[in-house]
Amino acid sequence: MLPLSVLAGERLETVIRDLHTRGTVSPDVTVKRLQAADDRPGPKAPLAQRQRYYAVLGEFTGIDRNPKLAALAQDAQRKLEAMAVREGCGGCLSDARMIQAQLLLSQLKADEAASILAEVDVRNASLEQQLRLHTLRGWMLRQQGQFAQCVVELVPAEDIAAQLGYTVDQAATLNLLSTCNTYLGDFARAESNGNKAFALAETTGSRRLMAATQLGLGYLYAEMGQQDRMLKAYQQGLESAGEDPNADTTRVVLLSNLADYWLRQKDYQQALDYAQRAEVLAKKLNDTLTLAFAQTNAGVAKAHLGDMDGGIAEVRSVIDVVAKDGTIADRMAISQELADLLEYAGRYREALTELRGVMQMRNEFSRQERNKTVLELQERYAADKRQREIERLGDVNRLKEMQQWLWAALVVVLVLAALLLMQWLKRARTTNKRLQGDVAVLAEQSARDPLTGAFNRRQGHHLLARHVGQTDGAPALGLMMLDIDFFKLVNDDHGHAAGDRVLVEVVKRLQTLLRNQDAVVRWGGEEFLLLLPGMQLSKMPELAGRVLRVISEVPVTVSDAPDAAKIPVTASMGCVVSPFGEITNLEALVQLADLALYKAKGSGRNQAVCVSDAVKGLDEAALGQDLMAAAANGVVQLTVVVGPEREK
C-alpha cells in the first residue's frame, strides 16, 4: 500500500505514467491515486482533460470482475458517451466502446466484445488509443482461439508500448504474445517473448506481472513436454507473487497447476497441500469456478491417500457449480475425473453412468462446434458467392463488349473471329475441368478429419445412411467402436503434439489391416468407428484380435528426434454385426458397440468385447440401459478378446 503522502500532491499525468511503467499496487489504490490527483478535471475542465481522465479510469477499473470496480468503469463509460453526444467528441466514443469491450472480455464474452470493437473509429486515434485497441483485439482473439490473428494484433501493440516507454504494457503484451506463440507451436518465439516479458516485469517490480509471465512460461514448457522446467517456472511464479494481494488471481492458478502436476507425479500429499492452498485463495477471491477445480484436485488426492469415499464426495460436490458457471469442456473434465476415480475404486456401474454423461456432453460439444463451423462456412460461402457474382457481372460486361466488336468487324475478320471463338471455348473447357477437380478435392476434404485422414463423424453418419438405403437390401455390416487407452496421460505427460502423433499412427496401422471397402471414422477425440461391410459374425473376434495386435505391437515414437520417447499404445473395443437379432437401426447398434467398448474399458482395457446371439424379441431399450444384465440373463453373448500384453 502506498503511503497517503503519495496519494496527495500528484499530478494526473505523473500518476498515469507511473501506472504504465511500475504497475498497480492494487485496483483500489489506483482509483484513489487518480481521484486524488491535484489537477483532476472537474465538469467545466477542457474536453481533452476530461476525456483523458475517464478513459484512464475506465482502463484501470475494467480489468477485474470486482462489482465495485466494474461500476466505476461503467460510470466512466457513460461519462465518455455523454461527452461524445453533447460535445461531438469522436475520440470519447472510441474510449467508451473500448471500456465496454474490456468489461465484456473480463467476463470471457469475446464474441460480444468483437462486435463492440468493430465499431471503434481508428481515424485520428492517439498512440495510447491504438495501443489499447490492438491489445484488446489481441485479448479477444486469444479467447476466441484465433491465435495467428492474435499475433498480428499484438506485434504492433508491443512496438507502440515500447515507443511510449510503457514497460508494464510492453511486458503484458509480450506475455500474451508468448501464449499465442505456444498455441501455434512456435516454441522458440514463445520462449524468447516470455523471457523478455519476465525481464521487463522485473524492472517494474510488479509481483503480479512477474508471476503472470512465469505462469505463461510454465504453460510453454508443459506443451514442450519439459516437466522439470515447467515445475521450476510455476515455483518461481509463486515466489515472485509473494503475499501481494494484487497477484492473487495469478497465484491461485499457479497453485492449481502445481496440484495437477503432483497428481500426475502420483505425489498425492503434495498435490493435496497445493490444492487446499488454492481452495483457500479461491474462496477469498470468490471465484467459484477456480474453487471447483481446486476441490476436484483435492478430492482426487484424498481418494488416492485412502479417503476414497470422502474424495469421491468432494469431486461430486463441485459438478453442479461447474454446470452453472463453467463451459461444457469444464464439465467434461470434472466428470471424467469422477469416472476415473469411481473406476479406481472398483465402482464400475457408477463409473459407467458418469462415462455415459461424458459421452452425452461430448456429443453436445461436438454439435455446438459443428454448428459454429457451419455458420462460419455459411458466411465464408456467402462472401465467396458475392465475389463470384461480381466476377460474373464483369465477365458478362466483357462478353457484351466482345460481341459488339465482333459484329462490327464480322465482314472483315470472320476467320479471326472463328479462331478467337475456338480459343475461348478451349479456355472454358479447361476452366470447367479445373473447377470439377476443385469440387472433387473440396468434397474429399469435407469428408476427412484434417489431422488423421480418417473419415470425419459427419461422413460416418453419411456412410451408415447409405448402407441402410441400398436398394437390394442392406448386407451385413460390422461395427467396431475403438478407444485409445490412457490417451489423456499421453497428452499430459508428452504434450498434445505427441497425442496427435499417436492418433495419426493408429489410423495408419488400421488402414494397413483393413480392406478397401472398409472405413475408419474418427468418431470424436481418441475414439474411432470401423465400418466393415459384409463382415461375418463368426469372423469378428478374429479381426478384433488382429486390430488389437496391429495397434500395440510397436510403440509410437513421439517425434523424429534420435532420443524421442516411445509410447506403448493399446486400445479397447466394442464390436457388433448388423443385423443384430431384430434390431436393424444402425444408430442403435453404434450405441450398443459403444456400451461394449465401455465394458472393455471397465474390465481392464486392451481388449475387445464382441456382442452376439441376440434372442428373438430382444428389448432394444433395455439392452441400451444395461448390457451386463442382458448378458447375465442370456439375452446376448459377450465374447472377450484380450490384446497382447502392453510393453512397459
C-alpha positions in Angstrom: 0.0 0.0 0.0 1.3 3.4 -1.0 1.5 6.0 1.9 -1.1 8.6 2.0 1.5 11.2 1.1 1.9 9.6 -2.3 -1.9 9.8 -2.9 -1.8 13.5 -2.5 0.2 16.2 -4.3 0.5 14.2 -7.5 -0.4 15.4 -11.0 -2.6 13.3 -13.1 0.0 12.7 -15.9 2.5 11.6 -13.2 0.1 9.0 -11.9 -0.8 7.7 -15.4 2.9 7.3 -16.4 3.7 5.6 -13.1 0.8 3.1 -13.6 2.2 2.3 -17.1 5.8 2.0 -16.0 5.7 0.5 -12.5 2.2 -1.1 -12.4 -0.5 -1.0 -9.8 -0.3 -1.8 -6.1 -4.0 -2.7 -6.3 -7.0 -1.5 -8.3 -8.4 0.3 -5.2 -5.1 2.2 -4.7 -5.1 3.1 -8.4 -8.6 4.6 -8.1 -7.6 6.6 -5.1 -4.5 8.0 -6.8 -6.4 9.0 -9.9 -9.2 10.6 -7.8 -6.7 12.4 -5.5 -4.7 14.0 -8.3 -4.2 17.7 -7.8 -5.3 18.5 -11.4 -8.2 16.0 -11.6 -10.6 17.6 -14.1 -14.0 18.9 -13.0 -17.2 19.2 -15.0 -16.0 22.5 -16.6 -12.5 21.4 -17.4 -11.4 21.3 -21.1 -12.8 18.4 -23.0 -9.4 16.8 -23.7 -8.6 16.7 -20.0 -11.9 15.1 -19.1 -11.6 12.6 -21.9 -8.1 11.6 -20.7 -9.2 11.2 -17.1 -12.3 9.0 -17.7 -10.5 6.9 -20.4 -7.7 6.0 -17.9 -10.1 5.5 -15.0 -12.1 3.0 -17.2 -9.0 1.3 -18.4 -7.7 0.5 -14.9 -11.0 -0.4 -13.3 -12.4 -2.6 -16.2 -9.9 -5.4 -15.8 -11.4 -7.0 -12.7 -14.7 -8.9 -12.1 -15.0 -6.9 -8.8 -18.5 -5.4 -8.9 -17.4 -2.2 -7.2 -14.6 -1.6 -9.8 -16.9 -2.6 -12.7 -19.4 0.0 -11.6 -16.7 2.7 -11.7 -15.7 1.6 -15.2 -19.3 1.7 -16.4 -19.7 5.2 -14.9 -16.6 6.3 -16.8 -18.1 4.7 -20.0 -21.3 6.7 -19.5 -19.5 10.0 -19.0 -17.5 9.5 -22.2 -20.7 8.6 -24.1 -22.3 11.8 -22.9 -19.3 13.9 -24.0 -19.5 12.2 -27.4 -23.2 13.1 -27.8 -23.2 16.6 -26.3 -19.8 17.8 -27.4 -19.2 15.9 -30.6 -16.1 14.1 -29.3 -15.4 11.1 -31.6 -12.4 10.0 -29.5 -14.6 9.9 -26.4 -17.0 7.4 -28.1 -14.0 5.2 -29.1 -12.7 5.2 -25.5 -16.2 4.4 -24.2 -16.5 1.4 -26.5 -13.1 0.1 -25.5 -14.1 0.3 -21.8 -17.3 -1.6 -22.7 -15.3 -4.3 -24.6 -12.8 -4.6 -21.8 -15.6 -5.3 -19.3 -17.0 -8.0 -21.6 -13.6 -9.6 -22.1 -13.1 -9.8 -18.3 -16.3 -11.9 -18.3 -15.0 -14.1 -21.2 -17.6 -12.7 -23.6 -15.3 -12.4 -26.6 -17.9 -12.6 -29.3 -19.9 -9.7 -27.8 -16.7 -7.7 -27.3 -15.8 -8.3 -31.0 -19.0 -6.5 -32.2 -18.2 -3.6 -29.9 -14.5 -3.3 -31.0 -15.6 -3.4 -34.7 -17.3 -0.1 -34.1 -14.2 1.7 -32.8 -13.2 4.5 -35.1 -9.4 4.3 -35.5 -9.1 7.5 -37.6 -7.1 10.2 -35.8 -6.5 7.8 -32.8 -3.7 8.7 -30.4 -0.8 6.2 -29.8 -2.4 5.3 -26.5 -5.7 4.6 -28.1 -4.0 2.5 -30.8 -2.2 0.6 -28.1 -5.4 -0.2 -26.2 -7.3 -1.2 -29.4 -4.5 -3.6 -30.5 -4.2 -5.1 -27.0 -8.0 -5.6 -26.6 -8.2 -7.2 -30.0 -5.4 -9.5 -29.1 -7.1 -10.4 -25.9 -10.3 -11.0 -27.7 -8.7 -13.2 -30.4 -6.9 -15.2 -27.7 -10.3 -16.0 -26.1 -11.7 -17.0 -29.5 -8.8 -19.3 -30.2 -7.7 -17.3 -33.3 -4.0 -17.3 -32.3 -2.5 -16.3 -35.6 -4.6 -13.2 -35.8 -3.9 -12.6 -32.1 -0.1 -12.4 -33.0 -0.9 -9.9 -35.9 -2.6 -7.6 -33.3 0.0 -7.9 -30.5 3.1 -7.3 -32.6 2.2 -3.6 -33.3 0.9 -3.3 -29.7 4.3 -4.3 -28.3 6.0 -1.8 -30.6 3.7 1.1 -29.6 4.2 0.3 -25.9 8.0 0.4 -26.4 7.7 3.8 -28.2 5.6 5.2 -25.3 8.0 3.8 -22.7 5.1 1.9 -21.1 7.1 -1.0 -19.6 4.1 -2.7 -17.9 2.1 -2.7 -21.1 5.1 -4.0 -23.1 5.7 -6.8 -20.6 2.0 -7.8 -20.5 1.8 -7.7 -24.3 4.9 -9.9 -24.7 3.4 -12.4 -22.2 0.2 -12.7 -24.1 2.1 -12.9 -27.4 4.2 -15.8 -25.9 1.0 -17.6 -25.0 -0.3 -17.3 -28.6 3.1 -18.4 -30.0 2.8 -21.5 -27.7 -0.7 -22.4 -29.0 0.7 -22.1 -32.6 3.5 -24.4 -31.8 6.1 -21.7 -32.3 8.0 -22.6 -29.2 11.2 -20.7 -29.9 9.4 -17.4 -30.3 7.2 -18.2 -27.3 10.2 -18.8 -25.1 12.0 -15.6 -26.4 9.0 -13.4 -25.8 8.2 -15.0 -22.4 11.8 -14.4 -21.2 11.7 -10.8 -22.4 8.4 -10.3 -20.7 9.8 -11.5 -17.4 12.9 -9.4 -17.7 10.7 -6.3 -18.2 8.4 -7.3 -15.4 11.4 -7.5 -13.0 12.3 -3.8 -13.9 8.8 -2.7 -12.9 8.8 -4.5 -9.5 5.3 -5.7 -10.1 4.8 -9.0 -8.4 1.6 -9.7 -10.3 3.3 -9.2 -13.6 6.3 -11.3 -12.7 4.1 -14.1 -11.5 2.0 -13.9 -14.7 5.0 -14.2 -17.0 6.3 -17.3 -15.1 2.8 -18.8 -15.4 3.0 -18.3 -19.2 6.5 -19.8 -19.4 5.3 -22.8 -17.3 2.5 -23.5 -19.8 5.0 -23.3 -22.7 7.3 -25.8 -21.0 4.3 -28.1 -20.4 3.4 -28.0 -24.1 7.1 -28.7 -24.9 7.0 -31.8 -22.6 9.7 -30.3 -20.3 8.1 -31.1 -17.0 11.1 -30.1 -14.9 11.3 -26.6 -16.4 7.5 -26.3 -16.1 7.7 -27.1 -12.4 10.6 -24.6 -11.9 8.6 -21.8 -13.7 5.5 -22.4 -11.6 7.5 -22.4 -8.4 9.3 -19.2 -9.4 6.0 -17.7 -10.2 4.8 -18.4 -6.7 8.0 -16.9 -5.3 7.5 -13.8 -7.4 3.9 -13.4 -6.3 4.8 -13.5 -2.6 1.9 -12.4 -0.5 0.9 -9.5 -2.8 -2.9 -9.4 -2.9 -2.7 -7.9 -6.4 -1.2 -11.2 -7.6 -3.9 -13.4 -6.0 -5.6 -14.2 -9.3 -2.4 -15.5 -10.8 -1.2 -17.2 -7.6 -4.4 -19.3 -7.4 -3.9 -20.6 -11.0 -0.2 -21.4 -10.2 -1.3 -23.4 -7.1 -3.9 -25.3 -9.1 -1.4 -26.1 -11.8 1.1 -27.4 -9.2 -1.6 -29.5 -7.6 -2.4 -31.0 -11.0 1.4 -31.6 -11.6 1.8 -33.5 -8.4 -1.3 -35.6 -9.1 0.3 -36.7 -12.4 3.5 -37.5 -10.5 1.4 -39.5 -8.0 2.7 -37.5 -5.1 -0.7 -37.2 -3.6 0.2 -35.5 -0.4 1.9 -32.6 -2.2 -1.0 -32.4 -4.6 -3.4 -32.1 -1.6 -1.3 -29.4 0.0 -1.3 -27.2 -3.1 -5.0 -27.9 -3.9 -6.0 -26.9 -0.4 -4.0 -23.7 -0.6 -5.7 -23.0 -3.9 -9.1 -23.6 -2.3 -8.4 -21.0 0.4 -7.4 -18.4 -2.1 -10.3 -19.1 -4.5 -12.7 -18.6 -1.6 -11.0 -15.3 -0.8 -11.4 -14.2 -4.4 -15.0 -15.5 -4.5 -14.0 -17.4 -7.7 -16.4 -20.3 -7.8 -15.1 -22.0 -10.9 -11.4 -21.9 -9.8 -12.6 -23.2 -6.4 -14.4 -26.1 -8.1 -11.2 -27.2 -9.9 -9.2 -26.8 -6.7 -11.7 -29.0 -4.8 -11.6 -31.6 -7.7 -7.8 -31.8 -7.3 -8.2 -32.1 -3.5 -10.8 -34.8 -3.9 -8.6 -36.9 -6.3 -5.7 -36.6 -3.9 -7.7 -37.6 -0.8 -9.1 -40.6 -2.6 -5.6 -41.8 -3.5 -4.4 -41.1 0.0 -7.0 -43.6 1.4 -10.1 -41.4 1.9 -11.9 -42.9 -1.1 -15.5 -42.0 -0.1 -14.5 -38.5 1.0 -12.6 -37.8 -2.1 -15.4 -39.0 -4.4 -17.9 -37.0 -2.5 -15.8 -33.8 -2.8 -15.5 -34.3 -6.6 -19.2 -34.9 -6.8 -20.0 -31.7 -4.9 -18.5 -29.4 -7.5 -20.3 -30.8 -10.6 -23.4 -28.6 -10.0 -21.1 -25.5 -9.6 -19.2 -26.3 -12.9 -22.6 -26.9 -14.7 -23.7 -23.4 -13.6 -20.5 -21.4 -14.1 -18.3 -23.4 -16.4 -18.2 -24.5 -20.1 -19.1 -27.9 -21.5 -15.4 -28.6 -21.7 -15.1 -27.8 -17.9 -18.0 -30.2 -17.1 -16.5 -32.9 -19.2 -13.1 -32.6 -17.5 -14.7 -32.9 -13.9 -17.0 -35.7 -14.9 -14.1 -37.6 -16.5 -12.1 -37.2 -13.2 -15.1 -38.6 -11.3 -15.4 -41.5 -13.6 -11.7 -42.3 -13.3 -12.0 -42.2 -9.5 -15.0 -44.5 -9.5 -13.2 -46.9 -11.8 -10.2 -46.8 -9.5 -12.5 -47.6 -6.5 -14.0 -50.6 -8.4 -17.4 -48.9 -8.6 -17.8 -49.8 -12.2 -21.6 -49.3 -12.6 -21.3 -45.7 -11.2 -18.2 -45.1 -13.4 -20.2 -46.3 -16.5 -23.0 -43.8 -15.6 -20.5 -41.0 -15.4 -18.9 -42.1 -18.7 -22.3 -42.0 -20.4 -22.7 -38.5 -19.1 -19.3 -37.6 -20.5 -20.3 -39.1 -23.9 -23.5 -37.1 -24.0 -21.6 -33.9 -23.2 -19.0 -34.8 -25.8 -21.8 -35.2 -28.4 -23.3 -31.8 -27.3 -19.9 -30.2 -27.5 -19.4 -31.6 -31.0 -22.8 -30.4 -32.0 -22.1 -26.9 -30.8 -18.7 -26.8 -32.5 -20.3 -28.2 -35.7 -23.0 -25.5 -35.6 -20.3 -22.8 -35.1 -18.3 -24.2 -38.0 -21.4 -24.4 -40.2 -22.1 -20.7 -39.5 -18.6 -19.8 -40.3 -18.7 -21.8 -43.5 -22.0 -20.2 -44.5 -20.6 -16.7 -44.0 -17.5 -17.7 -46.0 -19.6 -19.2 -48.7 -21.8 -16.0 -48.8 -18.7 -13.9 -49.2 -17.3 -16.1 -51.9 -20.7 -16.1 -53.7 -20.7 -12.3 -53.6 -17.2 -12.2 -55.1 -18.2 -14.7 -57.8 -21.2 -12.6 -58.7 -19.0 -9.5 -59.1 -16.7 -11.5 -61.3 -19.6 -12.9 -63.3 -21.0 -9.4 -63.9 -17.6 -8.4 -65.1 -17.4 -11.4 -67.4 -20.9 -10.5 -68.8 -19.9 -6.9 -69.5 -16.7 -8.0 -71.2 -18.6 -10.5 -73.3 -21.1 -7.8 -74.4 -18.2 -5.6 -75.5 -16.6 -8.5 -77.4 -19.9 -9.3 -79.2 -20.3 -5.7 -80.2 -16.8 -5.6 -81.6 -17.3 -8.9 -83.4 -20.5 -7.7 -85.1 -18.8 -4.5 -86.2 -15.8 -6.4 -87.7 -17.6 -9.5 -88.9 -17.2 -9.0 -92.6 -13.5 -8.1 -92.4 -12.2 -10.5 -89.8 -14.6 -13.5 -89.9 -11.8 -16.0 -89.9 -10.1 -14.3 -86.9 -13.4 -14.3 -85.0 -13.7 -18.0 -85.5 -10.2 -18.6 -84.2 -10.9 -16.4 -81.2 -14.1 -18.3 -80.5 -12.3 -21.6 -80.6 -9.7 -20.3 -78.2 -12.4 -19.1 -75.9 -14.2 -22.5 -75.9 -10.9 -24.2 -75.2 -10.3 -22.0 -72.2 -13.9 -22.5 -71.0 -13.4 -26.3 -71.2 -10.1 -26.0 -69.3 -11.7 -23.9 -66.6 -14.6 -26.3 -66.3 -12.2 -29.2 -65.8 -10.3 -27.3 -63.2 -13.5 -26.4 -61.4 -14.6 -30.1 -61.4 -11.2 -31.0 -60.0 -11.6 -28.3 -57.3 -15.1 -29.6 -56.4 -13.8 -33.2 -56.1 -10.9 -32.0 -53.8 -13.3 -30.0 -51.6 -15.7 -32.9 -51.3 -12.8 -35.2 -50.2 -11.6 -32.6 -47.7 -15.0 -32.0 -46.2 -15.3 -35.8 -45.6 -12.0 -36.2 -43.9 -10.5 -35.4 -40.5 -7.7 -33.0 -41.2 -5.3 -34.5 -38.6 -5.5 -38.2 -39.2 -7.0 -38.5 -42.7 -9.8 -40.8 -41.4 -13.4 -40.0 -42.3 -15.0 -37.4 -40.0 -18.1 -38.1 -37.9 -20.4 -36.4 -40.4 -19.2 -38.6 -43.2 -19.5 -41.6 -40.9 -23.2 -40.8 -40.5 -23.5 -40.5 -44.3 -21.9 -43.9 -44.8 -24.3 -45.5 -42.3 -27.3 -43.9 -44.0 -26.0 -45.0 -47.5 -25.6 -48.6 -46.2 -29.2 -48.6 -44.9 -30.5 -47.1 -48.2 -29.1 -49.8 -50.5 -32.0 -50.9 -52.8 -31.1 -54.6 -52.8 -31.3 -54.9 -49.0 -28.6 -53.8 -46.7 -26.0 -56.6 -46.3 -24.2 -57.4 -43.1 -22.2 -54.6 -41.6 -19.6 -55.0 -38.9 -19.2 -52.1 -36.4 -16.1 -51.7 -34.2 -16.0 -48.8 -31.7 -12.4 -48.3 -30.7 -10.9 -46.0 -28.0 -7.2 -45.5 -27.4 -6.3 -46.4 -23.8 -4.9 -43.8 -21.4 -4.8 -41.2 -24.1 -5.2 -38.3 -21.6 -1.9 -39.4 -20.0 -0.2 -39.2 -23.3 -1.3 -35.5 -23.7 -0.5 -34.7 -20.0 3.0 -36.4 -20.0 4.2 -35.8 -23.5 2.2 -32.9 -24.8 -0.6 -32.5 -27.4 1.9 -32.9 -30.3 2.7 -36.4 -29.1 -1.0 -37.1 -28.7 -1.6 -36.0 -32.3 1.2 -38.3 -33.5 -0.4 -41.3 -31.7 -3.8 -40.6 -33.4 -2.2 -40.4 -36.8 -0.1 -43.6 -36.3 -3.1 -45.6 -35.0 -5.1 -44.6 -38.2 -2.2 -45.6 -40.4 -2.0 -49.0 -38.7 -5.7 -49.6 -39.0 -5.7 -48.7 -42.7 -2.9 -51.3 -43.4 -5.0 -54.0 -41.9 -8.5 -53.2 -43.3 -9.9 -53.9 -46.8 -10.5 -51.3 -49.5 -14.3 -51.3 -48.8 -13.8 -50.8 -45.1 -13.9 -47.3 -43.5 -12.1 -45.8 -40.5 -14.2 -42.9 -39.0 -12.8 -40.5 -36.3 -15.9 -40.5 -34.1 -14.6 -38.0 -31.5 -11.3 -37.3 -29.8 -9.4 -40.6 -29.4 -12.5 -42.6 -30.4 -12.8 -44.3 -33.8 -15.6 -46.3 -35.5 -14.7 -49.0 -38.0 -17.3 -49.8 -40.7 -16.9 -53.3 -42.1 -19.3 -54.2 -45.0 -20.0 -57.9 -45.5 -18.4 -58.9 -42.1 -19.5 -62.3 -40.8 -20.3 -62.5 -37.1 -18.0 -65.5 -36.7 -15.1 -63.6 -38.1 -15.5 -60.6 -35.8 -13.4 -61.8 -32.8 -10.6 -62.9 -35.0 -10.4 -59.5 -36.7 -10.7 -57.8 -33.3 -7.6 -59.6 -32.1 -5.7 -58.6 -35.2 -6.7 -54.9 -34.7 -5.5 -55.1 -31.0 -2.2 -56.6 -32.2 -1.5 -54.1 -35.0 -2.1 -51.2 -32.7 0.1 -52.4 -29.8 2.9 -54.4 -31.5 5.2 -51.4 -32.0 5.4 -48.4 -29.6 4.7 -44.9 -31.2 7.8 -42.6 -31.4 6.6 -39.1 -30.4 9.0 -37.2 -32.7 11.7 -37.6 -35.3 14.5 -36.8 -32.8 17.0 -39.7 -32.2 16.2 -39.7 -28.4 12.5 -39.3 -28.8 10.2 -41.1 -26.3 8.5 -44.3 -27.4 4.9 -44.6 -26.1 3.3 -48.0 -25.8 -0.2 -47.8 -27.2 -3.2 -50.1 -26.7 -6.9 -49.8 -27.4 -10.3 -51.1 -26.1 -13.1 -52.0 -28.5 -16.8 -52.8 -28.6 -17.9 -54.9 -31.6 -21.3 -55.9 -33.1 -22.6 -57.0 -36.5 -25.8 -55.7 -38.2 -28.4 -57.1 -38.5 -28.5 -57.9 -34.8 -31.5 -60.0 -33.8 -34.5 -57.9 -34.8 -32.6 -54.6 -34.3 -31.8 -53.0 -37.7 -31.4 -49.4 -36.6 -27.6 -48.8 -37.2 -27.6 -45.8 -34.8 -28.8 -48.1 -32.0 -26.2 -50.6 -32.9 -23.5 -48.0 -32.8 -24.7 -47.2 -29.3 -24.5 -50.9 -28.4 -20.9 -51.1 -29.7 -20.2 -48.0 -27.5 -21.6 -49.8 -24.5 -19.4 -52.8 -25.3 -16.4 -50.5 -25.5 -17.1 -49.2 -22.0 -17.4 -52.7 -20.8 -13.9 -53.4 -22.3 -12.5 -50.3 -20.6 -14.1 -51.2 -17.3 -12.7 -54.7 -17.4 -9.1 -53.6 -17.7 -8.7 -52.1 -21.2 -6.5 -53.6 -24.0 -9.4 -55.9 -25.0 -12.4 -56.2 -27.3 -15.9 -57.2 -26.2 -18.0 -58.7 -29.1 -21.8 -58.8 -28.7 -23.6 -61.7 -30.4 -26.5 -64.2 -30.2 -29.4 -61.9 -29.7 -32.6 -63.7 -28.7 -35.9 -63.2 -30.5 -38.0 -60.3 -29.2 -34.9 -58.5 -27.8 -35.9 -55.4 -25.9 -33.7 -52.7 -27.6 -34.3 -50.1 -24.8 -33.4 -52.5 -22.0 -30.3 -53.6 -23.8 -29.2 -50.0 -24.2 -29.7 -49.4 -20.5 -27.7 -52.4 -19.1 -25.6 -54.6 -21.4 -24.2 -56.6 -18.4 -27.6 -57.5 -17.2 -28.6 -58.6 -20.7 -25.5 -60.9 -20.9 -26.2 -62.3 -17.5 -29.8 -63.2 -18.4 -28.6 -64.9 -21.6 -30.3 -62.3 -23.9 -26.9 -61.7 -25.6 -23.5 -63.3 -25.5 -20.3 -61.4 -24.9 -17.0 -62.7 -26.4 -13.9 -61.1 -24.8 -10.7 -60.9 -26.9 -7.7 -59.8 -24.9 -4.9 -57.9 -26.7 -1.1 -58.6 -26.3 0.5 -57.5 -23.0 1.3 -53.8 -23.1 5.0 -53.1 -23.5 6.4 -51.3 -20.4 
